[in-house]
Amino acid sequence: MRSDAKAVFGITGWKNTGKTTLVERLVEHLTASGLKVSTIKRAHHSFDIDREGTDSFRHRKAGAQEVAIVGQQRWALMHEGGGSETELEDMLARLAPCDLVLVEGFKASPISKIECMGETRADRPPVHAEHPSVVALANTAADNTCALPQFRRDDITAIAAFICAQTGLRR
């Protein structure tokens, strides 16, 4: 999936399987090779990026639909969503131009993704068993029951090369 010429690729898996660490290491590796990389992270819980008592918090609490915080080094835009979850496509459209967007989470989205594997649990089937958009696995050990391409979770060079090949990016 591409949005405004951005290549989009996902990292998915169950909680505590190494998704965030993998995204972090991929961003470091890919940006060091000259790519502009952005990320989108799904949060399954309520979150705040400002704290009670800050001016931006007070603006939101007063009822502002959007609050922008602007500084010399960065800016952030908070949007009150009214209780419904924002779709991935809507977030992709809001991002500034870049080469690649790494999406963490969003198991059911149709974007191609790598599944971070952890300890197998009977109450949590592998994501790839239910979502055909998973095109590879990142694991600590090989899964001989799966025909998808597999990578060691710490083989960032190989995973980055796979993502670039899948999205048509050149480094």
N, C-alpha and C positions, 0 to 999 in steps of 0.2 A: 504494500500500500504506500502510495506517495501522496504528499500534500504540499503544494507549493514547492515542488522539486526536492522536498526533503525525503530522504530514505528513512523508513521507519522499520524498526525491528524490536521484538519484545524479549524480555527475560521474565519467566514465570516460574511458579512452583509453590509449594506449601510454605507456611511460616517456618522460619529458622532453617532454611535449606541453603542459604548463602547467596540469595538473589542480590541483596544490596551490596555485598562485598564484590560480587562479580561485576555489577554495573559500575561500581567505583573504579575497579581495576581496568575495565574496558574503556571507560572515559579517559583515564590517565594514559593508557596505551594509544588510543586512537587520536587524542589531541596531540600527543607527542609526535605522531606521524603527520601532523598538519591538518587533520580534519576538524571542522567545527561541529561539536556534539552538544545536543541538548537532551534533557531527560524529562520524563513524566513518570511520576510515582503515584500509584493508587494507594490511598489510605482507607482502611476499612473501619475507621473509627473517627470520631470528632477530633479535630486538631486546631491549633492556633499557632500563628507565627509571630504574634505579638502578645504581650503580657498585660494583665489587668493593671490599669493605672497609666499605661502609655497613651500618648495622644491618639494614635491610630485605633487602639482598643476603645477609647472613649468615643471616637467618631462612629465606629461600627455599632457600639452599644446604643448610641443615640439614634441609629436607624439608617445610616448611610448604606446604600446598596453596594457601592464599590468604594474602597479606600486605597489610595496609592501612597506608598512611602517612598520618598525620593532622597537619595544621598549622593555623595560624590563617587562612591565606589559601586553602588548597586541600587536597584529600585525593585519594589514588589507591589503587586496589585492583588488585593483581596476582594473577592466577589462573593456576596451572600447569595446562595443558590436557592433558597426557598424550600429546601427539604428534598429536592430531587438530585440524583447524581448526574454530574456533567458527563457527556459522552466523550470518548476518546477523540473522535473526529473534531468536536468543538474545541478541544484543547490544542490539537495539532494546528488548527487554523489560527490560533492566537499566538503561536510561537514565532519568534523572529527567524529570518532565513538562517539555515544551517545546512550542513551536509547530511547529518544523521541524527535521528531522534531515537534514543533508547527508552523503551517503555517498560517499566517494572510493574508487574501485576497484570491486570486485565486479562485473566485466563480465557474468558469467552470471546474476546475480540478476534476478528478474522486475520489479524496481522501475523506474519510468520514469527515464530518465537522459539527460543531454547528453554527447555525445562531444567531448572536446578533440582537435582534429586537429593533426597536425604534418606533418613531411615524409613524403610517401608513399613506402613501401618495398614492394617486391615480396614480401618474406618476412613482411610483417605486413599482412594485409588490414584495411581499416577495421573497427572494432568493429561499426558499424551493419550491415555486410554479413552478419554472423553472429548478431547479437542484436537481435531486433525490439523489445526494451525501450528501445532508443535512440530518442528522439523528436525530437531536434534536434542540431545541430552547433555547436560554437564553434571558429572557425578564424581564421586571419590573412587568408585570402582566400576568396572564394566557391568552392564546389565545384559546378560546373554539371552534374555527373553524378548529383547526389543531390536528390531531391524533398523531403527533410526541411527543416523550418524551419532557417535558419542565422543565426548571430550572429557579429559580430566578437568575438574573445576579450576585448577590452578594453571592450566595451559592457555593463558590469555592470548598469546601470539596466534595459536591455532584457532581459537574461538573468534578472535577479531578478524582473521583472514576468512573464516567461514561466513561471518556476518557481511563482510565487504563483498564476497562472491555472491551471496544471496541477494543483496540489495543493488549490485552493480556499481558499487563505489570503488574508486581507485585511490590508493593512498600515495 
